[in-house]
Amino acid sequence: MATAEQLKALLRSYAEGDDERFIAISMQVASHAARKGQGKFAQELRALIDQAKLHRSTSKLQKPVPIARATGELAGLLSATYPKVYLGDMVLPGATADQLGRVAQEYRQQHKLRAHGLSARRKLLLVGPPGAGKTMTASALAGELNMPLLAVQLHGVITKFMGESAAKLRLIFDAMHETRGVYLFDEFDAIGGARDLPNDVGEMRRILNSFLQFLEQDDSDSIIIAATNHESMLDSALFRRFDDVVRYELPSPELARRLIENRLSVFGVQEIRWKDVLDAANGLSYAELARACDDAARRAVLSDSTSITTETLLSALSERRSINKL
């Protein structure tokens, strides 16, 4: 049984809300019981301690995320939103959808992984052409996991003064412990560029070195996403620091059709000549296709039409392609 001192220490740690101390003393009680030959009691006590650890870990993950509002020095470094988009809203190739689905599943059930000495994938590098869904992925993961999306304002991070940028990066990584969320470093090549480029400057090398160090040391419950359109520009050391690299491509004809049908689902699209439309859509990004669909929908609404004609959609796609060439 527990000694008088152990009982008093247990009560003090409970009153002070010191969970770590409470569990440590409970383990001492279990060890003391085992040495006294009370094997069954010691085993039961250790099982209860394991349950308490698991419950504490799960409660921490399920604790409501506070309203994210960057203040003080963070005000110019982070912008917070609460996306209402989900992974199911995205049109993605099956392999990419599965990859992102695993990230969400592992995050939701990371208490199971931790019980076996494993950790969830939560540091992601997204690479691919503009408009392919990288930024939307960050929003969808935030919406899926009911967390804020905190976009890092790189123009506020990068300064010309030695050491100041690293200090600002430190503030952001410290915030990841304070406010659980999805932290997005968009256009990441601005700080993640290869350190041996001819036009490299010392301060940018220091920023990247600091980022690599902070990323490797981070043990928060936040998801960290870096996104870039220029994979070839990234420093090779980055790829092994992330848990997963997700690659994006322009939509195939099949995915382009799915996106158009989803985007225009409230209108009649039964009479669309899909071969003509998909030929016109070839080479456009997901974002450009979505904007073309919205353009076509606006025209239909203003003309009091309940369906989208092939000509309207072709015209919208043509306009988007023209804008893309500017």
N, C-alpha and C positions, 0 to 999 in steps of 0.2 A: 504494500500500500504506500501511498505518498507520505513523505515525512511532513512534519508541521511546517518546516521552512518552505518546502515545495508547495504546499497548499496556500501559504501566505503569498508566495511569489506568483502563483497562478491567479489569485484574486487581484493582486496589484496590476498584473499585465492585462487582465480583463477590464479592470476599471479604467486603465489608461488607453485602452484600445490598441495595445501593442500585440498584434496578431503573431508576429514573428517570435516574440518572446514567449507568448502563450504556448505555441506549438513546440518550441525548443524545450520548455519545462515539461510539457506533456511527454515528450520523448524521453526525458530523464526519468520520469515516473515509470514509464514502460520498461526502461532498461533496469531500473532498480527492482521492479517486480520480477523480471526475468532472473536476476541474480539471486533473488530470494526463493526461487523455485516455483513462482506463480506463473508458469508458462502460458496457460490458457488466458489468464487475465492480461498478460503482457501482449499476447497476440491480438486479443480483442481491442485493446487500447490502441495498438499500432494501426489496426484497420480503421478505427474511428478517426485517427489523426490523418490517415490518407484521404478519407472522405472529406474531412474538413479542408485539407489543402485543395482538393479538386473543386469543392464548392466555392472556396475563396477565389480560385482562378477563374471559374465560370462567372461568378458575380462581377468580377472586375471587367470581364469582356462585355457583360450585358448591361453594365451601368450606363445610364443615359449619357449621351455626349452633350456637354454644355454648349449653349449657343456660341458659335465661333465668331468672335469679333476682334480682329487684330487691333491692339491699342499700343500706345507708346512707340518704341522703336520698331515694333513689328508692323505698325500701321502701313508703312511704305514698302513692306516686304511680302505681305500675304494679303490676298483677297479671298473672302469666304463666300461660298454659295451652298445652297441645299438642293441639289439636282433632283428632279422627279422623273428621270429616265432610268431604265433598267436594262440589264444585259439582253433580256428577251426582246427589247425594242430595236436591237441592232441587227443588221443583215450582214452576216459574216460567214466565211468558209467554215465548214464543220470542224476542222482541226483547230482553228483559232477560237471558235466558240467554246469548244471543249476545254482548251487551255485556260481561258478566262473563267469558265465555270468551275474548274478545279481550284483556281485562286479563291473564288468566293466560298466554295465549300470548305476548303482548308481553313480559311479565316473564321468561318462560323463555328467550326468544330476543333479549333486549335487546342482546347483543353484536352481532347483525346490524344492529340499528337504529343503534347507536352508530357502527358502521363507516361509516354514511351520514349521520352528523351528526344522527340522530334519537334521541328518548328514549321509553321505554315509559311508558304511562299508569300512574301509581302513586299519585296523590292523588285520592281519590274522595269525593264527597259523596252520601250515601244519604238520600233523603227519602221519607216515606210514613207511613201510619197505624201504630199499635202492632200488633205481631204479624204484620207483613207480610213479614218475612224479612231485615230490615236487619242485625241482630246475627248471625243465622245466616250471612249472606253473608260477614261478616268471618271467622267460624270456618271456613267452607268454603274461602275463599281461602288461609287459613293452612294448612289441611289439604292443599289441592291443591298448594301450593308447598313443603310440608314445612318450614314455619317456625312459630315460636311466635306465639301471639296475645297481645299485650300491651295490656290494657285500661287506659286512663287513668282514674284515680280522681279525678274532677273535684272532689269534696269536699275532697280533699287539695291540689288546685291553687289553688282560690279562697280567698283570705284577705282580711281587712279591712285589712291593712297595705299601705301604698303601696309598690309595686314588688316585693313579695314573690311575688305570683302570677306575674309575668313571669319572675322568676328561676327559679321552679319549672318553668315552661313551657320555659325554656332547657335545664334539666336533661333534660327529656323529649326534646327535639329533639337534644340531644347524644347521648343514649342510642341514637337511631336510627342513628347512625354506628357506634357500638360493637357493638350487637347487632341484626343484620338480622332483621326480623320484620314482622308486621302490627300496626300501632298503631291502636287503636280509641278514638276520642273519641265515646262514646255520649251521648245526650241533649245534643247539641252546642249546642242553642239556649241552654244555660246560660251559655256564653261567646260564642256567635256571634250574639247578638241585635242587632237594628238599633241603631246608635249614636244615632239621633235619637228614640228612644222617650221618652215623657214621664217615665217612672219611672227613666230611665237615671241611673247614678251614674258619677263620674269614674273610679273604679278599674276598673269593668267595661269602659269604653271603652279604658283602657290595656291590659287583658288582651287584648281583641280586636285592638287595633293590634299588640300583640306577636305574637299568633298569626299574623296576616296576614304580618308581616315574616318570622317564622321559617319559615312554610310556603313563602313565595316563595323564600327563600334555601336551603331544604333541597335537598341534592344527594346524599342517602344512597341506599342500595340497599333501604331499607325501604318498605313500602306504608303509606300514611297514609289512614285512613278516618274520616270524620266522619259521624255518623248523627243524624237528628232526626225527630221526629213533627210538627214545627211549621215547615214551610218558610216560611210567611208571616212568621215572626218573625225570620228570618235577615237579617243585613245584606247589602245588595245587592253589596257589594265581595267577598263570599266566593265567589260563583259563578264569577267569572272567575279565581280563584286555584286552583281545582281543575281537574285534567285532564279529569274526567268527572263528570256528575251522573246518578245512577241513581235513577229514580223507581219506587216500589212502590205497588201497589193491593191491595185485598182480592181474594181469589180469585174467578174466574168459576165458574159451575157446572161447566164442563169441568175446570178445575184443581182444584176442590174434590173432584170424583170421583176424579181421579188421586191426590190426596193420601190420600184415605180408602182407596183400593185398595192403595196402596203401604204405608200404615201398618198395614193389617190383612191383609197378603199371606199370613201364615202361617195365617190362618183362612179358612173358606169364606164368601164373600160373594156367591155366585151367586144366592141367593134374595132379595137386598136389593131393596126397592122404591125404585129410585133417584130417582124423581120426588118421593116423600115425603121422602126423606132430603135431597135437594138443596134442596128448599123450606125445610126446617128449618135447613139450613146457611147459607142466604142471609144475608149481612151479617156472618158470623163471620170472624175472621182465620185465617191459616194456623196460628198458634200455638194458637188456641182449638179449631180442628178437630183438630189433633194431640192435644191434651189429651182431647178428647171421644173420639177413637179409643182412646186409652190406657185411659180409663175403661171403655169398652165391652169392651175386651180383658180387663181385670182381672175384670169380671163373668163373662165367658165361661170364663176359666180357673177361677175359684172355683166355678162351677157344672158343671165338668167337660164343657164343651161345646167342640166343635171348629169351630163356625161362629158367626157373628155374626148375630143376628136383626135385622130392621128395627126392631122395638120397642125392643130394647136400645140400638141406635144412636140412635134418636129420643130416648129418655130421656136419654142422655148429652149429646146436643146441646142439649136443653132445659135441662138443668142448667147447662151452660156459658153459655147465653144469660142465664139468671137471675143467675149470678155476675157476668156482664158488666154487668148493670144496677145492681149494688150501688155 
